[in-house]
Amino acid sequence: MLHIRVAFMSPKITTASALEMEKGALTRNYNPLPVVAAKAKGAWITDVEGKKYLDCLAAYSAVNFGHGNKTLIKAAKRQLDRVTLTSRAFHHDALGPFAKELADLLGMDMVLPMNSGAEAVESAIKVARAWGYRVKGVPAGKAKIIVAENNFHGRTISIVSFSSDESSRKDFGPFTPGFVKVPYGDAEALEKAMDDSVVAVLLEPIQGEAGIVTPPKGYLKAVRTITKAHNVLFIADEIQSGLGRTGATVQCQNEKVTPDMYILGKALGGGIVPVSAVVGTADVMGVLKPGQHGSTFGGNPLAAAVGLAVVRMLAKGDIQKRSQRLGKHLLKRLQSLVGKGVLEVRGAGLWAGIDIDPSLATGREVCEALMARGVLAKDTHGSTIRLAPPLVVSKKDLDWGIDQLEAVLAQMRAQ
Ligand SMILES: *Cc1c(COP(=O)(O)O)cnc(C)c1O
């Protein structure tokens, strides 16, 4: 049968028309590359013109398991047909399994489900403060949390209150007090900042937005020792580093440390829905009582079903091993570019920060040249670019992507 729907069909969206519509209708809080995605599969994004791009950002690691991951889409579809939202005023049958299996995956006791990463960070801060007053006995209103310079933990008022990035703070004050910044990777500075009113240390095990900055060997262990000695909680923000990206379930496991709370987000939603969580020990998480914290959508049935499928995938361990194996290959190839337009390469698992020689090009210029060759990557802090392809990327595709970077740098050096 022929369906005649011309009258109702919206005109075909082109790159130009999409950008034109966004202009004026969308706040300009981002400066994206001019690629308009229409669909995606695995490690590849197809734009509205039909051009294919290798996704080397994976939505900042939210798409660790690949676009359109069959297992995850199936879990989501099944849940869509059953129940999608109840609020936490009632129970639903996906939440228990999600909480139990996520806690087990990390060797923890309790899960506090939220939606965005920033919300989970805020939640961990509230739990830490409540623990400080109720358990540690810090005088009311005096709790301090130590954070690292150049951190990225999200965009809420309280979180940008302790950011080092002026553009994320300017004109957004007044700010939330109670945070102290110390240099990242400096255990001595952390020890010096300790006093009786400190309730927690909040850190990224690897600083993602800062440019995949890895701390000196043994730093996280020192953080654990110092926090234990001072009866202070250690909160690991694994929103970007966790869930397979660094070749482990969480980066803390690579460093053989166990914090009091993990903060998870991004890939926990399988690239389908926003799912975040704080996962911690019962003596810490247990401070929350009914009515003291919550979220209408936190732990909703669709989120829990997708999150559970993510947890079960990670429980098998293959994806972490794949990330490790491909990551070693990626780093080795990137190291060979040092001196050829690259100043330094850092990384863990399938995650790399590449400092481009600023006299050659900005990170943005490299990303634009990569885009023209069919590779999508993201710059950060001037001349650093980061690569974080979906962990399901094939070795052949990964090699092709690195070939494009090599070609871009060679071309720029020749100019
Ligand atoms: C992305 C990110 C966040 C914030 O997550 P949103 O979902 O964007 O709110 C917090 N911490 C780290 C380490 C992140 O990478």
The ligand as a Gaussian input file, in Angstrom:
#p B3LYP/6-31G(d) Opt

LIG

0 1
 C       30.662000      14.479000      33.491000
 C       31.166000      14.496000      34.875000
 C       30.375000      14.964000      35.944000
 C       29.022000      15.584000      35.735000
 O       28.100000      14.731000      35.140000
 P       26.771000      15.324000      34.451000
 O       25.970000      14.117000      34.118000
 O       27.216000      16.104000      33.255000
 O       26.123000      16.190000      35.472000
 C       30.899000      14.883000      37.211000
 N       32.118000      14.373000      37.436000
 C       32.911000      13.918000      36.440000
 C       34.254000      13.341000      36.770000
 C       32.466000      13.972000      35.131000
 O       33.251000      13.563000      34.136000

